């Protein structure tokens, strides 16, 4: 009984995360990045930007944010070990 409640909570939590994460079209991503739609397609084809094909390519907002962080020209501070 308790296990089934815990499993349901995990499933609902994943569902709510998915709902909160907006799906963007290639056109919307191109406008945000101020590049052509072809450039966005190239990022997807190269595996640099994650996308799902749902009728047409859709990019999760969190994946776009990750793409921007990974491709930033700001130098990352390294920890001295």
Rosetta blueprint (number, residue, H / E / L):
1 X L
2 X H
3 X H
4 X H
5 X H
6 X H
7 X H
8 X H
9 X H
10 X H
11 X H
12 X H
13 X H
14 X H
15 X H
16 X H
17 X H
18 X H
19 X H
20 X H
21 X L
22 X L
23 X E
24 X E
25 X E
26 X H
27 X H
28 X H
29 X H
30 X H
31 X H
32 X H
33 X H
34 X L
35 X L
36 X L
37 X H
38 X H
39 X H
40 X H
41 X H
42 X H
43 X H
44 X H
45 X H
46 X L
47 X L
48 X L
49 X L
50 X L
51 X L
52 X E
53 X E
54 X L
55 X L
56 X L
57 X E
58 X E
59 X E
60 X E
61 X H
62 X H
63 X H
64 X H
65 X H
66 X H
67 X H
68 X H
69 X H
70 X H
71 X L
72 X L
73 X L
74 X L
75 X L
76 X L
77 X L
78 X L
79 X L
80 X L
81 X L
